[in-house]
């Protein structure tokens, strides 16, 4: 039996596949509840080692797994929620120094790797 194709709407939204179905994107399905943008940043090996140490510590203490991206998002959100003034310096070194002072003055940061 031959199926008639003239009854199928051939117009597609660029984000949709045939018949209006969502196209599957590569990788794991996103689990974010809000709008997001994928970015690429360059980190030094020592910074990756620090993030991995924190991730391993979280896993060892709680049994929960967390990704580097989740850790970085949590750090950014914490800085935002704490209303930390990130416009304090004109360079990365000055910003790092100001943040280190702020972190040192807060008790129980729990960010040891």
TIDOTI-480630 format. One line per field, with one value per residue: residue number from 1; x, y, z of N, C-alpha, C, CB in turn. Coordinates in steps of 0.2 Angstrom, whole numbers. Glycine has a CB too. Layout:
n	c(NUM|...) $
nX	c(X|...) $
nY	c(Y|...) $
nZ	c(Z|...) $
caX	c(X|...) $
caY	c(Y|...) $
caZ	c(Z|...) $
cX	c(X|...) $
cY	c(Y|...) $
cZ	c(Z|...) $
cbX	c(X|...) $
cbY	c(Y|...) $
cbZ	c(Z|...) $
***
This chain:
n	c(1|2|3|4|5|6|7|8|9|10|11|12|13|14|15|16|17|18|19|20|21|22|23|24|25|26|27|28|29|30|31|32|33|34|35|36|37|38|39|40|41|42|43|44|45|46|47|48|49|50|51|52|53|54|55|56|57|58|59|60|61|62|63|64|65|66|67|68|69|70|71|72|73|74|75|76|77|78|79|80|81|82|83|84|85|86|87|88|89|90|91|92|93|94|95|96|97|98|99|100|101|102|103|104|105|106|107|108|109|110|111|112|113) $
nX	c(4|3|8|0|8|5|-4|3|10|22|30|41|46|62|67|61|58|52|35|33|39|50|67|80|93|111|120|116|99|94|92|88|78|76|79|94|112|125|142|159|174|190|200|213|224|226|215|205|208|206|191|188|192|183|171|174|175|162|155|160|157|143|137|131|132|139|142|156|151|138|144|151|140|133|142|143|129|129|137|130|118|123|126|138|150|156|163|175|188|200|206|209|217|215|202|202|209|200|189|195|198|185|179|188|184|171|163|165|165|166|172|184|194) $
nY	c(-6|11|26|42|57|70|76|79|92|102|112|118|123|130|125|113|96|84|85|93|89|90|93|82|86|85|76|76|78|95|100|112|124|137|150|148|149|142|143|145|145|148|140|139|125|122|128|120|108|112|114|101|94|100|95|81|81|84|73|63|67|68|59|63|68|81|93|101|112|114|118|130|138|138|145|158|162|162|173|183|183|186|199|204|216|216|225|230|231|234|224|207|201|211|209|196|197|205|197|186|191|194|181|175|182|178|165|147|143|132|128|120|110) $
nZ	c(0|-4|4|4|2|-1|8|19|29|22|27|38|54|58|70|71|67|54|52|62|74|87|84|88|98|98|112|130|135|139|156|161|169|165|153|143|138|129|133|130|139|144|155|167|170|184|189|184|190|203|203|200|211|221|216|217|231|235|230|238|251|250|241|230|213|204|191|183|177|184|196|193|189|201|209|202|204|218|220|214|222|234|232|228|224|209|201|206|203|190|183|181|191|201|204|208|220|227|228|235|247|251|252|262|273|275|285|285|271|263|252|249|241) $
caX	c(0|7|5|0|12|2|-8|8|12|30|33|44|50|69|69|57|59|46|28|33|42|57|74|85|100|117|121|111|94|95|88|87|71|76|83|102|116|131|148|166|179|197|202|220|224|225|208|201|210|202|184|187|193|177|166|175|173|154|153|163|153|135|135|128|136|138|146|159|146|134|148|152|134|132|147|140|123|130|140|124|113|126|127|146|152|162|166|179|195|201|210|208|221|212|195|203|211|194|185|198|196|177|178|191|180|165|165|162|164|165|175|190|194) $
caY	c(0|17|32|48|62|77|78|81|99|101|118|117|128|128|121|107|91|83|84|98|86|94|89|80|90|81|77|75|83|100|100|118|127|144|151|147|150|138|147|142|149|145|140|136|118|123|130|114|104|115|112|93|93|102|90|75|81|84|66|59|69|67|54|67|70|88|94|107|118|116|121|136|141|140|151|164|163|164|180|187|183|190|206|205|220|213|230|233|231|235|218|200|201|215|206|190|199|207|191|182|195|193|174|174|186|174|159|141|143|125|127|117|104) $
caZ	c(0|-4|8|0|5|-2|14|25|28|22|30|45|59|58|76|72|62|50|55|68|80|89|82|93|98|101|119|134|135|144|162|164|169|162|146|144|132|130|132|131|143|145|162|168|172|191|190|182|196|209|202|200|218|224|213|221|238|236|229|243|257|250|236|224|208|202|186|183|175|189|201|191|189|208|211|199|207|225|220|212|227|239|230|228|219|205|197|211|200|183|180|184|197|206|205|211|226|231|230|240|254|253|254|268|278|277|288|282|264|261|245|249|236) $
cX	c(4|4|5|4|9|-2|-3|10|20|33|35|47|57|71|65|59|53|40|28|36|49|62|78|91|105|118|115|106|95|90|87|80|71|80|91|105|122|137|154|170|185|199|209|219|223|218|203|202|206|194|183|188|186|172|167|173|166|152|155|159|146|133|132|133|134|144|150|155|141|137|149|146|132|136|145|134|124|133|135|120|116|128|134|147|158|165|171|186|195|205|208|211|218|206|197|205|205|190|188|197|189|176|182|187|174|167|162|160|163|168|181|189|198) $
cY	c(6|23|38|54|69|80|80|88|99|107|116|123|125|124|114|102|90|82|89|95|90|89|87|83|85|82|75|80|88|99|106|121|134|144|150|148|146|143|143|147|145|146|137|129|118|124|124|109|106|113|105|91|94|97|83|75|81|77|62|60|67|61|57|69|77|89|100|113|120|120|128|141|143|145|158|166|166|171|185|188|187|197|208|210|218|218|234|234|232|229|212|199|205|212|200|192|201|201|187|185|194|186|173|177|182|167|153|141|137|123|124|111|98) $
cZ	c(0|0|4|5|4|4|20|23|28|24|37|48|59|64|76|66|58|55|62|74|81|87|88|93|101|108|123|134|140|150|165|164|167|156|148|137|134|128|133|134|143|152|162|171|180|193|189|188|202|209|202|207|222|222|217|228|239|235|235|250|256|246|230|219|205|196|187|182|180|195|199|191|197|211|209|203|214|225|218|218|233|238|230|223|215|200|201|208|192|179|184|190|203|208|209|219|230|233|235|247|256|255|260|274|280|280|285|275|261|254|244|245|238) $
cbX	c(-5|8|9|-7|19|-2|-13|14|10|31|28|49|47|73|67|50|61|47|26|26|43|57|78|85|100|123|124|114|87|94|91|92|68|79|81|103|118|131|148|168|176|203|197|224|230|230|205|203|218|202|182|192|199|175|167|182|176|151|156|170|154|132|131|124|136|139|143|165|142|131|154|155|128|133|154|139|118|135|146|120|111|133|122|150|154|159|161|180|199|205|218|210|228|211|192|209|216|191|184|206|198|173|181|198|179|161|163|156|169|158|175|193|197) $
cbY	c(0|19|33|51|62|77|73|76|104|100|124|111|128|134|125|108|84|76|77|100|79|95|93|72|96|82|83|74|80|107|95|123|126|148|158|140|157|132|153|140|151|149|136|140|114|128|136|110|104|122|114|90|97|109|89|73|88|89|64|60|76|74|49|73|65|93|94|107|116|109|117|136|137|133|149|163|157|160|180|185|176|186|211|199|227|207|235|229|225|241|219|194|203|222|204|186|205|212|187|181|202|195|169|177|193|173|159|140|147|123|133|115|106) $
cbZ	c(6|-12|14|-1|3|-8|16|25|34|14|30|44|66|58|82|71|65|47|57|70|78|97|77|94|102|97|121|141|135|141|167|160|176|168|143|147|131|125|137|124|150|140|166|173|171|194|186|176|197|210|195|196|221|222|206|220|241|230|222|245|258|247|240|227|202|207|179|179|168|192|202|184|186|212|209|192|207|228|214|206|229|241|233|228|222|200|195|217|202|181|181|179|196|204|199|208|226|227|223|238|253|247|248|267|277|270|295|286|260|262|241|256|230) $
***
